[in-house]
Amino acid sequence: MKEMQSFPPFSLSRLLKTVFEPKPGEKVCILIDLKNPSDVINFAFLQNPNCPVQKKAYELFYQGCKTGAMKEFGLAACDFFAYSETGGSNLELPEVVLAPDGTTHRLDPEIYSTYNIILAIGNFSATAPLTASSKRFHFRGGTLHGLNDIVLKSGLSVDYNEVSRKTEKLRSGMTKADHVDIDFAVDGKSYKLHIDLQKQEAQKSHGICRQAPDVVNLPAGEVYFVPKDASGEFPIKFEDDGTLALMQVSEGKVKKVNLIKGNQATVNKYQAKFDSDPAAGILGELGFGTQVLPYSGADIQDEKIFGTFHIATGRNDHLSGNVTLDRFHQKKNASHDDILFSSTKTPEIQVQQVRMLRNGKTETLITNYEPTSYLLNLLKE
């Protein structure tokens, strides 16, 4: 059993210093998403009870930067903008943003070319489009979608130098794996997914973003791979309504979605998406959490918890994959959708074992949502 740690109070200065190491004269901007971007004018959205994430972006990050971090790091600017909510994970961002004074600005090139550190704090992840833009405009960035109080008091209050050190230990013990096999069970029925990794170098999300171009997802803390192929099947719990379904996988992508229990209409919606836009069904990531954190109810943190893992479908160019925007028939389908497996989010789905073949030896990584002695021993080295 993982022993829970205590955390210091959230400090924006500590977070910025350990993650970004801001330099004197650099400029920071904070981007939020709103259903109606004009609500950013005179910060009207602060009166909307349905904008808790955006309110934290204003109070803790914008105000925290203006009243403390700017002076501490010698920053030249800290500005605030809003864009129209994309409605999906890692979908392309709108072309324009609004400032609190009502002026309109283009993300590309105006915002991207002006700021050195860009923080996207909203309801939906902007990691993929922000990563692509950082490579063109050479900025650093962070995506912190779905913030809540638990995330602030734990996942954003850790020492990211230590997170980086531990994540590298786990990465080094998982890199160049041949494949991973996952055994699932739902209501007594067993399913197996085989993911081919072809001895690739494992990557890590470790919260250190001190050299441009780079964009980090915060909280950070995972080891991940880009699947080269996949076959078999795996159960999924849809967030829409809790429907349980079975994803049938061949040639590295979801080909068929079958109902286990719940709403057939939910299954039909996803099947139609994969049929009309096959790139949306490609298995684009396999990730393993590396941090000992409390469950927050927000995937941005919960997928970083030691003992959880996630499979993602769709776009993965921000992870050095080849599922790029131009492979989708419709931009609305060009999302990167993490499917998290954890004891709190998917208790209906048993994960009996996650096994890895590496260096000619099979190692068990996870059993019943708990890290095994193999992973625990890596941290002791």
Order of alpha helices (4+ residues) and beta strands (2+ residues): alpha-beta-alpha-alpha-beta-beta-beta-beta-alpha-beta-alpha-alpha-beta-beta-beta-beta-beta-beta-beta-beta-alpha-beta-alpha-beta-beta-beta-beta-beta-alpha
